[in-house]
Amino acid sequence: MLTQEVRRRFLKYFNTQSHTIVPSSPVVPHDDPTLLFINAGMNQFKDVFLGKSKREYTRATTSQKCIRVGGKHNDLENVGHTTRHLTFFEMLGNFSFGDYFKKDAIGFAWDVATHVFDFDPKKIWVTVFKDDDEAHSLWESHLPSSRIVRFGEKENFWSMGDTGPCGPCTELLYDRGEKYSDASSPIEDISGERFLEFWNLVFMQFNRIADGSMIPLPKKSVDTGSGIERVVSLKLGVDNVFLTDILRSIITATEKLSGIKYDPNNKNLAPAFNVIADHIRTLVFAISDGVMPSNVDRGYILRKVLRRAVRYGRLLNFKKPFLSELVPTLVDVMGEDYPEIKQSKSRCEEILTIEEESFIRTLHRGGSLLNDIIKNSKNRISAADAFRLKDTYGFPIEEILLLAKDALLDVDLAGFNKMEEDAKEKSRKAQKVKSQTFDKNIFTDFTKTHSPTKFCDNKDEEIKSRIVAMLIESQFVDTLEKEQKGTIILDQTPFYAEMGGQVGDTGEIYIGENIFVVTDTQSPYPGVIVHVGYVKSGNFKKDEKVFAKINGERRQKISNNHSAAHLLHYALSNVLGEHVKQAGSIVDENRLRFDFNHQQQLSYEEQKKVEILVNKEIRKNIKVKTYEISLAEAQKDPQIKQFFGEKYQSTVRVVEMEGSKELCGGSHTALTGNIGFFKIAKESSIAAGVRRIEAVTGLNAENFVYDKQEYVMTLENILKTAESKIPEKIEGLLNENKSLQTQLKEIRKAQIIAIKAHLLEKVEKIKNINIIFSKVDVAASELTPLVNDLLTRLKSGVIVLAIAEENKCQVIIKVSPDIIEKGILADLMIQEISETINGGGGGKMDMAQAGGKSPSGIDKAFKILRSFVEKKC
Ligand code: ALA
């Protein structure tokens, strides 16, 4: 594969120029609420550019998986219709963190463009930021100034998002010739098709903050990005990124699957092939990095991408799920350099199929609602209807627009967009309240003047420490008085801040008689650990020396549960298969909760196997090892479980218990024997393809078993029998119950016969018409068979029966066909009496029924009915 060769040669080149090759980060950003997906190589270094964190290198190079859907850089709608837009792409890049700046960045780029990419130097043009004379003159030593052009902020000032690192940039373009346009320079080439940009070098100098102002970065840095698909398309001399090797392989697989040939110039079908080839990469890479299609956040974006691919698939006659069938090809062409997709292959296939099936069902369901809406809309589909289709049925707006157009309707798109925005805002707010009790902004300045809180892992002894800052709500304060609620920040602490599913520690901060009770510990900002609680006695002052001590017993239980969660993960992989991947977890002192990807409910046998395996590892009393290795090394070891939920630095911590190896920063028990005993308390489903196990350990697990035992004892008492005889006893009772029911039915039958006989004796005549008026003592369900039976005996006539209970009554009327002819209709009669019995009902001509709240009205009702019949005769 040429792409693989270019990727490897690029990294090697920069490696020989003293750049550390850093692995691509997952496509899901960590700790960065400003970003949905990784959209550039520099994302994983954002904090390094901002001076908030340090690496052991000052030069780095990466080939970064990027997804540009949603947020500032969003190319979704363009994909498929242009020659170069993609939602997923690989960005090659080199970075300097306060090391080299413009001169070397430009020198390296020229060298790589002409010697690694092997581009014809005469075809290369560059653009620089309008005021950047320095970059202009540096380029002049490589190419004539006639091929250097200046652009303004829109083109040549790059920023990661609305906030974050940014700076002027310079771009390298390749002249693809007159075939693409007669523009003689990039300035005239509005579409950018002739002078194709293939590399952007950003001179990182500022941090743009929320109010729009720009603050100079601590050190001038370099961030570059080159889309590998574009580079390869230029090397191959093809018009279109979809004709480069990786994407073309997927298109070939799609051709085989659909039986339709790909013609890049076919305006109707080529976009479908292109969209599918692009979107399958976004889907597989995002799912491999832990995102699940859903209705919120990234999951929602993924769902949107999947549905777009499916809709385009329909143009190629795919009626059944097909995306999963493209996964093997993708894994073949990219799995070697991105092993995570190899590992997640079967999981991706399964998730894609389930999602597609569900979307196809949605299309069917939503389809009929849409038809109704189209039928009932005059000229336009209202925003509310469009939103309902989308929100309730997941119907894509694009689909609604297309179908509406066919029906000569338009859609209130502005109203729809507004409703969608409102819904998003609502969900953003809901999320904020849930996950963020601290406004991160208050710590931005704080961290500039304070070192990060040092974490000293000591659960048993107090630690000497100093109060660095205190807060009441979001205000920094100098003192905390008795009974005041607040937050303390120490210079060093034994308190573990909630992270990676492990809850924060509790305990005390004290000095002499002054006690601050810590009820929770969190890290609202990188490097900041806050102790949340209240002053129980005395008071506290800023800069005061204090002792900090955690609730060690509680921590031990948390650590036991955390190690048990790892053993559970290990056992699940063993029993169910390697596809089991953690999708979330919570570990506290009472239990552990573990969510993972798996399609079916776990059978009792599977749960038992998992428990047996975990308990076996506990009894082995394995020493829990923790050690640090480089992320690159960890990523090479398929035995080490790693998740997207973790923020991975270049050095990572491994927690190992023989077969179980996981990357994890949390607290663990020293020996697995401390866990004591493990028991699954509940197994359930939380979303399509995601199961949840709740489990208990130690004393809680023992209590779980005692509860079951006591339950059996209760049964023994109630049933008055020994445990071993319970099944026999219950069986006996069930049999007895059955035969009693049979007897009861017989008795009731006899009673009803008697009631019937009695009623037949009460037949009156009103002008030759047989008529029965009677209150009866039967159940409501017995009324209908009773009147039917009576009429069979009577052959002709009117039967009116009523049940009177304390506060309610029921009336049923049955009329034979010959009487109906006289205009005596059951449903009419029922209406006559509804007021009298304070109720209502209905029915048909031959039989009608009503319920009411006034049983005392029944006699009067009978009277009314009697005169009704008399009148009609
Ligand atoms: N971060 C720069 C970009 O994405 C290099 O274009």
Boltz pocket constraint, residues with backbone or C-beta under 6 A from the ligand:
constraints:
  - pocket:
      binder: B
      contacts: [[A, 39], [A, 40], [A, 41], [A, 42], [A, 158], [A, 200], [A, 201], [A, 202], [A, 223], [A, 224], [A, 225], [A, 226]]
      max_distance: 6.0
